[in-house]
Amino acid sequence: MAERGSKRTITGIVVSDKMDKTIVVRAERLVKHPVFHKFMRRHVRYKAHDEENACSVGDKVLIVESRPLSREKRWRMQEILEKAK
């Protein structure tokens, strides 16, 4: 169980930065197939707040859970882990 007051963090790749102060981050995870027992890639897209518009497409970022900032934004970009080439 998570500690009280701790926020979830997710690492992902920026797939869109076309909106103002908003990025779209794609996070992947591996899931085992129930019958064939092979690992499959599953992904989810999160909209995250980027106050300085510092991110660009391809950057690896760390996002943190936050209060609702708009209709679909519930995450904030905490730091850029790796810049795109």
Beta strands, then each sheet from edge to edge (+ up, - down):
strand 1: 9-16
strand 2: 22-32
strand 3: 39-49
strand 4: 60-65
strand 5: 75-82
sheet 1: 1+ 2- 3+ 5+ 4- 1+
end
